[in-house]
Amino acid sequence: MSGVNLQALVALVCFLLCLLIARAVMNIQRGQWPGGQMWVLYLRTLLGFLFAAAITLAFYAFAGIDLLHR
């Protein structure tokens, strides 16, 4: 598999993880899942980094630049 294709796949996985974490944050805030404000803060921080990684990897994959095998 090409490095750029692998990078695009990792970007998609990061984005799917972002969706799962966003759902977890909403369930914690609604009170459906146990957790407090510290968990929400931690998960939102993780969400921000994962979203930034997904955008960066996808942008470079679209441009054809391989970042994973440098």
FENHU-V708844 format. One record per run of one state. SS is the DSSP state (a for helix, b for strand, c for the rest). FROM is the first residue (numbers start at 0). TO is the last residue. If there is no record, write none. Layout:
SS:FROM:TO ; SS:FROM:TO
//
This chain:
c:0:1 ; a:2:29 ; c:30:35 ; a:36:62 ; c:63:69
//
